């Protein structure tokens, strides 16, 4: 029983270490020309840069669609990065990976 508890504690420590590592890793996505998003491995947005030419009157719908596409691409890239890090840090044969 104590072996199982120790294993759980070790897994918690490893998960905490992985979370901290993911917090420190950032990736930049420029899915749409003129929109650059920086997101970390924990899927927290760090910055969003928008070219002023995209902020024209009458372009609201297009801008919203471009922003949505860019944000979804950034989240997907962040999720892929997190999954890769998890696979690297977990023991071989770990269930679910």
KOLTORDREN-992626 format. One record per atom (N, C-alpha, C, O): atom name; y, z, x. Coordinates in steps of 0.02 Angstrom, whole numbers, plus 50000, padded with zeros to 5 digits. Atoms other than C-alpha are relative to their C-alpha. Layout:
REM residues N
+-------+-------+-------+-------+
: atomo :    py :    pz :    px :
+-------+-------+-------+-------+
:    CA :     Y :     Z :     X :
...
+-------+-------+-------+-------+
END
This chain:
REM residues 97
+-------+-------+-------+-------+
: atomo :    py :    pz :    px :
+-------+-------+-------+-------+
:     N : 49940 : 50000 : 50041 :
:    CA : 50000 : 50000 : 50000 :
:     C : 50063 : 50000 : 50043 :
:     O : 50112 : 49965 : 50029 :
:     N : 49942 : 49998 : 49956 :
:    CA : 50119 : 50042 : 50141 :
:     C : 50010 : 49934 : 50037 :
:     O : 50066 : 49915 : 50053 :
:     N : 49994 : 50065 : 49968 :
:    CA : 50078 : 49877 : 50224 :
:     C : 50038 : 49951 : 49955 :
:     O : 50079 : 49912 : 49980 :
:     N : 49965 : 50044 : 50048 :
:    CA : 50136 : 49785 : 50067 :
:     C : 50074 : 50017 : 49997 :
:     O : 50116 : 49972 : 49995 :
:     N : 49930 : 49980 : 50001 :
:    CA : 50297 : 49886 : 50063 :
:     C : 50036 : 49978 : 50063 :
:     O : 50093 : 49955 : 50061 :
:     N : 49970 : 50022 : 49936 :
:    CA : 50328 : 49849 : 50246 :
:     C : 50012 : 49925 : 49998 :
:     O : 50064 : 49901 : 50021 :
:     N : 49992 : 50072 : 50005 :
:    CA : 50299 : 49664 : 50213 :
:     C : 50060 : 49982 : 49955 :
:     O : 50100 : 49938 : 49972 :
:     N : 49943 : 50012 : 50045 :
:    CA : 50423 : 49669 : 50068 :
:     C : 50066 : 50015 : 50034 :
:     O : 50114 : 49978 : 50026 :
:     N : 49939 : 49982 : 49964 :
:    CA : 50552 : 49757 : 50175 :
:     C : 50017 : 49948 : 50053 :
:     O : 50075 : 49929 : 50062 :
:     N : 49989 : 50052 : 49949 :
:    CA : 50528 : 49629 : 50314 :
:     C : 50026 : 49936 : 49967 :
:     O : 50070 : 49903 : 49995 :
:     N : 49977 : 50060 : 50036 :
:    CA : 50549 : 49487 : 50188 :
:     C : 50072 : 50008 : 49977 :
:     O : 50111 : 49960 : 49980 :
:     N : 49931 : 49988 : 50021 :
:    CA : 50708 : 49567 : 50121 :
:     C : 50048 : 49992 : 50059 :
:     O : 50101 : 49962 : 50053 :
:     N : 49958 : 50006 : 49940 :
:    CA : 50779 : 49581 : 50297 :
:     C : 50007 : 49927 : 50020 :
:     O : 50062 : 49904 : 50039 :
:     N : 49998 : 50070 : 49982 :
:    CA : 50734 : 49400 : 50330 :
:     C : 50044 : 49962 : 49950 :
:     O : 50082 : 49917 : 49971 :
:     N : 49959 : 50033 : 50051 :
:    CA : 50815 : 49345 : 50165 :
:     C : 50074 : 50016 : 50012 :
:     O : 50117 : 49972 : 50006 :
:     N : 49931 : 49981 : 49985 :
:    CA : 50973 : 49443 : 50208 :
:     C : 50027 : 49963 : 50061 :
:     O : 50085 : 49941 : 50062 :
:     N : 49980 : 50035 : 49939 :
:    CA : 50978 : 49364 : 50381 :
:     C : 50012 : 49925 : 49984 :
:     O : 50060 : 49896 : 50009 :
:     N : 49992 : 50070 : 50020 :
:    CA : 50955 : 49191 : 50303 :
:     C : 50064 : 49990 : 49960 :
:     O : 50100 : 49942 : 49971 :
:     N : 49939 : 50004 : 50041 :
:    CA : 51095 : 49223 : 50177 :
:     C : 50062 : 50001 : 50045 :
:     O : 50108 : 49962 : 50036 :
:     N : 49944 : 49994 : 49953 :
:    CA : 51212 : 49274 : 50318 :
:     C : 50008 : 49935 : 50040 :
:     O : 50064 : 49912 : 50052 :
:     N : 49999 : 50062 : 49962 :
:    CA : 51165 : 49118 : 50416 :
:     C : 50028 : 49943 : 49956 :
:     O : 50068 : 49903 : 49980 :
:     N : 49977 : 50053 : 50046 :
:    CA : 51194 : 49005 : 50264 :
:     C : 50075 : 50008 : 49985 :
:     O : 50110 : 49958 : 49977 :
:     N : 49929 : 49988 : 50010 :
:    CA : 51364 : 49087 : 50236 :
:     C : 50042 : 49971 : 50056 :
:     O : 50099 : 49950 : 50046 :
:     N : 49963 : 50023 : 49941 :
:    CA : 51414 : 49033 : 50411 :
:     C : 49996 : 49925 : 50014 :
:     O : 50031 : 49899 : 50056 :
:     N : 50009 : 50072 : 49989 :
:    CA : 51357 : 48852 : 50399 :
:     C : 50041 : 49961 : 49949 :
:     O : 50036 : 49974 : 49889 :
:     N : 49962 : 50041 : 50047 :
:    CA : 51476 : 48725 : 50324 :
:     C : 49982 : 49927 : 50009 :
:     O : 49960 : 49905 : 50062 :
:     N : 50012 : 50072 : 49998 :
:    CA : 51455 : 48543 : 50281 :
:     C : 50058 : 49966 : 49964 :
:     O : 50085 : 49993 : 49916 :
:     N : 49944 : 50038 : 50029 :
:    CA : 51587 : 48413 : 50240 :
:     C : 49973 : 49939 : 49964 :
:     O : 49930 : 49903 : 49990 :
:     N : 50022 : 50057 : 50040 :
:    CA : 51563 : 48284 : 50104 :
:     C : 50060 : 49958 : 49980 :
:     O : 50110 : 49984 : 49956 :
:     N : 49948 : 50048 : 50020 :
:    CA : 51669 : 48129 : 50075 :
:     C : 49966 : 49946 : 49958 :
:     O : 49966 : 49887 : 49977 :
:     N : 50036 : 50045 : 50045 :
:    CA : 51572 : 48049 : 49932 :
:     C : 50046 : 49946 : 49972 :
:     O : 50027 : 49888 : 49967 :
:     N : 49951 : 50045 : 50029 :
:    CA : 51727 : 47970 : 49858 :
:     C : 50058 : 49993 : 50049 :
:     O : 50083 : 50043 : 50074 :
:     N : 49943 : 50011 : 49954 :
:    CA : 51863 : 47891 : 49966 :
:     C : 50061 : 50038 : 49974 :
:     O : 50082 : 50029 : 49917 :
:     N : 49940 : 49963 : 50017 :
:    CA : 52011 : 48008 : 49966 :
:     C : 49987 : 50072 : 49979 :
:     O : 50034 : 50110 : 49970 :
:     N : 50018 : 49931 : 50018 :
:    CA : 51916 : 48167 : 49919 :
:     C : 49952 : 50026 : 50052 :
:     O : 49898 : 49997 : 50062 :
:     N : 50043 : 49968 : 49951 :
:    CA : 51843 : 48280 : 50053 :
:     C : 49989 : 50072 : 49980 :
:     O : 50036 : 50109 : 49966 :
:     N : 50018 : 49932 : 50021 :
:    CA : 51750 : 48439 : 50009 :
:     C : 49961 : 50033 : 50056 :
:     O : 49916 : 50003 : 50085 :
:     N : 50037 : 49960 : 49952 :
:    CA : 51691 : 48574 : 50129 :
:     C : 49968 : 50057 : 49961 :
:     O : 50001 : 50093 : 49924 :
:     N : 50039 : 49950 : 50036 :
:    CA : 51554 : 48688 : 50063 :
:     C : 49953 : 50034 : 50050 :
:     O : 49932 : 50002 : 50099 :
:     N : 50046 : 49967 : 49953 :
:    CA : 51445 : 48818 : 50149 :
:     C : 49929 : 49999 : 49971 :
:     O : 49918 : 49977 : 49915 :
:     N : 50070 : 50000 : 50019 :
:    CA : 51257 : 48841 : 50141 :
:     C : 49984 : 50045 : 49941 :
:     O : 49931 : 50039 : 49910 :
:     N : 50008 : 49957 : 50059 :
:    CA : 51278 : 48975 : 50007 :
:     C : 50033 : 49970 : 49939 :
:     O : 50039 : 50003 : 49887 :
:     N : 49969 : 50039 : 50054 :
:    CA : 51364 : 48845 : 49898 :
:     C : 50066 : 50029 : 49975 :
:     O : 50082 : 50027 : 49916 :
:     N : 49931 : 49979 : 50014 :
:    CA : 51537 : 48921 : 49907 :
:     C : 50046 : 49946 : 50030 :
:     O : 50040 : 49929 : 50088 :
:     N : 49953 : 50050 : 49976 :
:    CA : 51675 : 48792 : 49919 :
:     C : 50050 : 50032 : 50047 :
:     O : 50078 : 50085 : 50033 :
:     N : 49953 : 49975 : 49951 :
:    CA : 51783 : 48816 : 50072 :
:     C : 50067 : 49964 : 49996 :
:     O : 50119 : 49995 : 50007 :
:     N : 49937 : 50037 : 50008 :
:    CA : 51911 : 48678 : 50045 :
:     C : 49987 : 49935 : 49962 :
:     O : 49931 : 49908 : 49963 :
:     N : 50000 : 50065 : 50034 :
:    CA : 51950 : 48525 : 49942 :
:     C : 50065 : 49965 : 50019 :
:     O : 50119 : 49992 : 50007 :
:     N : 49941 : 50040 : 49982 :
:    CA : 52068 : 48391 : 50007 :
:     C : 50000 : 49937 : 49957 :
:     O : 49950 : 49903 : 49951 :
:     N : 49993 : 50059 : 50043 :
:    CA : 52133 : 48255 : 49892 :
:     C : 50058 : 49958 : 50025 :
:     O : 50114 : 49983 : 50034 :
:     N : 49947 : 50046 : 49979 :
:    CA : 52231 : 48104 : 49950 :
:     C : 50050 : 49993 : 49943 :
:     O : 50031 : 49986 : 49885 :
:     N : 49947 : 50003 : 50051 :
:    CA : 52397 : 48096 : 49859 :
:     C : 49998 : 49937 : 49958 :
:     O : 50020 : 49937 : 49901 :
:     N : 50002 : 50062 : 50038 :
:    CA : 52366 : 47917 : 49806 :
:     C : 49954 : 50005 : 49939 :
:     O : 49961 : 49966 : 49892 :
:     N : 50044 : 49990 : 50057 :
:    CA : 52231 : 47981 : 49688 :
:     C : 50034 : 50040 : 49944 :
:     O : 50007 : 50044 : 49888 :
:     N : 49966 : 49956 : 50048 :
:    CA : 52357 : 48093 : 49598 :
:     C : 50054 : 49963 : 49961 :
:     O : 50107 : 49991 : 49947 :
:     N : 49951 : 50040 : 50036 :
:    CA : 52448 : 47954 : 49507 :
:     C : 49996 : 50013 : 49925 :
:     O : 49942 : 50028 : 49898 :
:     N : 49999 : 49993 : 50072 :
:    CA : 52502 : 47970 : 49327 :
:     C : 49958 : 49945 : 49968 :
:     O : 49958 : 49888 : 49992 :
:     N : 50041 : 50049 : 50034 :
:    CA : 52382 : 47883 : 49209 :
:     C : 49931 : 49992 : 50031 :
:     O : 49891 : 49952 : 50006 :
:     N : 50064 : 50004 : 49965 :
:    CA : 52234 : 47908 : 49327 :
:     C : 49958 : 50062 : 49988 :
:     O : 49910 : 50074 : 50025 :
:     N : 50033 : 49936 : 50011 :
:    CA : 52174 : 48073 : 49253 :
:     C : 49925 : 49993 : 49991 :
:     O : 49887 : 50028 : 50025 :
:     N : 50072 : 50008 : 50013 :
:    CA : 52005 : 48014 : 49188 :
:     C : 49962 : 49978 : 50063 :
:     O : 49909 : 50005 : 50078 :
:     N : 50032 : 50024 : 49939 :
:    CA : 51963 : 47920 : 49347 :
:     C : 49997 : 50054 : 50053 :
:     O : 49946 : 50062 : 50087 :
:     N : 49999 : 49946 : 49952 :
:    CA : 52016 : 48065 : 49456 :
:     C : 49949 : 50054 : 49983 :
:     O : 49914 : 50079 : 50027 :
:     N : 50049 : 49950 : 50021 :
:    CA : 51913 : 48188 : 49354 :
:     C : 49929 : 49978 : 50015 :
:     O : 49888 : 50018 : 50038 :
:     N : 50067 : 50026 : 49986 :
:    CA : 51759 : 48077 : 49369 :
:     C : 49985 : 50000 : 50075 :
:     O : 49930 : 50018 : 50095 :
:     N : 50009 : 50000 : 49927 :
:    CA : 51784 : 48057 : 49557 :
:     C : 49990 : 50071 : 50027 :
:     O : 49948 : 50082 : 50070 :
:     N : 50005 : 49931 : 49978 :
:    CA : 51808 : 48244 : 49580 :
:     C : 49932 : 50029 : 49981 :
:     O : 49900 : 50063 : 50022 :
:     N : 50065 : 49976 : 50022 :
:    CA : 51652 : 48284 : 49479 :
:     C : 49944 : 49971 : 50043 :
:     O : 49899 : 50007 : 50063 :
:     N : 50050 : 50031 : 49958 :
:    CA : 51549 : 48159 : 49578 :
:     C : 50000 : 50030 : 50071 :
:     O : 49947 : 50042 : 50100 :
:     N : 49995 : 49970 : 49933 :
:    CA : 51613 : 48231 : 49742 :
:     C : 49973 : 50071 : 50002 :
:     O : 49938 : 50089 : 50049 :
:     N : 50024 : 49930 : 50001 :
:    CA : 51579 : 48411 : 49693 :
:     C : 49924 : 50003 : 49992 :
:     O : 49891 : 50044 : 50024 :
:     N : 50072 : 50001 : 50008 :
:    CA : 51403 : 48370 : 49635 :
:     C : 49965 : 49978 : 50064 :
:     O : 49912 : 50005 : 50081 :
:     N : 50029 : 50022 : 49936 :
:    CA : 51368 : 48279 : 49799 :
:     C : 50003 : 50056 : 50051 :
:     O : 49956 : 50065 : 50090 :
:     N : 49994 : 49944 : 49953 :
:    CA : 51432 : 48429 : 49897 :
:     C : 49949 : 50055 : 49985 :
:     O : 49918 : 50082 : 50031 :
:     N : 50049 : 49949 : 50019 :
:    CA : 51322 : 48550 : 49800 :
:     C : 49930 : 49977 : 50019 :
:     O : 49890 : 50015 : 50046 :
:     N : 50066 : 50027 : 49983 :
:    CA : 51170 : 48437 : 49823 :
:     C : 49988 : 50005 : 50075 :
:     O : 49934 : 50026 : 50097 :
:     N : 50007 : 49997 : 49927 :
:    CA : 51200 : 48425 : 50011 :
:     C : 49991 : 50073 : 50023 :
:     O : 49951 : 50086 : 50068 :
:     N : 50006 : 49930 : 49983 :
:    CA : 51221 : 48614 : 50020 :
:     C : 49931 : 50027 : 49982 :
:     O : 49901 : 50065 : 50020 :
:     N : 50067 : 49979 : 50022 :
:    CA : 51059 : 48642 : 49923 :
:     C : 49947 : 49973 : 50048 :
:     O : 49900 : 50009 : 50065 :
:     N : 50047 : 50029 : 49953 :
:    CA : 50966 : 48524 : 50040 :
:     C : 50002 : 50038 : 50066 :
:     O : 49950 : 50050 : 50096 :
:     N : 49992 : 49962 : 49939 :
:    CA : 51035 : 48617 : 50190 :
:     C : 49967 : 50069 : 49994 :
:     O : 49932 : 50091 : 50039 :
:     N : 50030 : 49934 : 50011 :
:    CA : 50984 : 48786 : 50116 :
:     C : 49924 : 49996 : 49997 :
:     O : 49890 : 50038 : 50026 :
:     N : 50073 : 50008 : 50005 :
:    CA : 50809 : 48723 : 50075 :
:     C : 49969 : 49988 : 50069 :
:     O : 49916 : 50015 : 50085 :
:     N : 50025 : 50013 : 49933 :
:    CA : 50787 : 48658 : 50252 :
:     C : 49999 : 50064 : 50041 :
:     O : 49950 : 50078 : 50076 :
:     N : 49996 : 49937 : 49962 :
:    CA : 50843 : 48824 : 50327 :
:     C : 49945 : 50048 : 49976 :
:     O : 49915 : 50083 : 50017 :
:     N : 50052 : 49956 : 50027 :
:    CA : 50724 : 48918 : 50211 :
:     C : 49931 : 49979 : 50025 :
:     O : 49891 : 50021 : 50045 :
:     N : 50065 : 50024 : 49975 :
:    CA : 50577 : 48808 : 50261 :
:     C : 49991 : 50018 : 50073 :
:     O : 49936 : 50036 : 50095 :
:     N : 50004 : 49985 : 49928 :
:    CA : 50618 : 48835 : 50445 :
:     C : 49989 : 50074 : 50013 :
:     O : 49956 : 50093 : 50062 :
:     N : 50003 : 49928 : 49986 :
:    CA : 50630 : 49024 : 50428 :
:     C : 49939 : 50035 : 49970 :
:     O : 49923 : 50091 : 49990 :
:     N : 50057 : 49969 : 50033 :
:    CA : 50479 : 49058 : 50318 :
:     C : 49936 : 49982 : 50039 :
:     O : 49931 : 49930 : 50071 :
:     N : 50063 : 50014 : 49966 :
:    CA : 50303 : 49071 : 50388 :
:     C : 49964 : 49941 : 49969 :
:     O : 49972 : 49927 : 49910 :
:     N : 50038 : 50058 : 50024 :
:    CA : 50190 : 48919 : 50373 :
:     C : 49954 : 50021 : 49943 :
:     O : 49924 : 50075 : 49944 :
:     N : 50044 : 49985 : 50056 :
:    CA : 50096 : 48913 : 50211 :
:     C : 50028 : 50048 : 49949 :
:     O : 49993 : 50070 : 49905 :
:     N : 49969 : 49954 : 50047 :
:    CA : 50220 : 49023 : 50119 :
:     C : 50001 : 49967 : 49932 :
:     O : 50023 : 49909 : 49926 :
:     N : 50003 : 50032 : 50066 :
:    CA : 50195 : 48992 : 49932 :
:     C : 50068 : 49978 : 49975 :
:     O : 50118 : 50013 : 49983 :
:     N : 49939 : 50024 : 50031 :
:    CA : 50325 : 48887 : 49844 :
:     C : 50045 : 49958 : 50045 :
:     O : 50095 : 49932 : 50022 :
:     N : 49958 : 50039 : 49954 :
:    CA : 50395 : 48799 : 49998 :
:     C : 49963 : 49939 : 50025 :
:     O : 49991 : 49900 : 50064 :
+-------+-------+-------+-------+
END
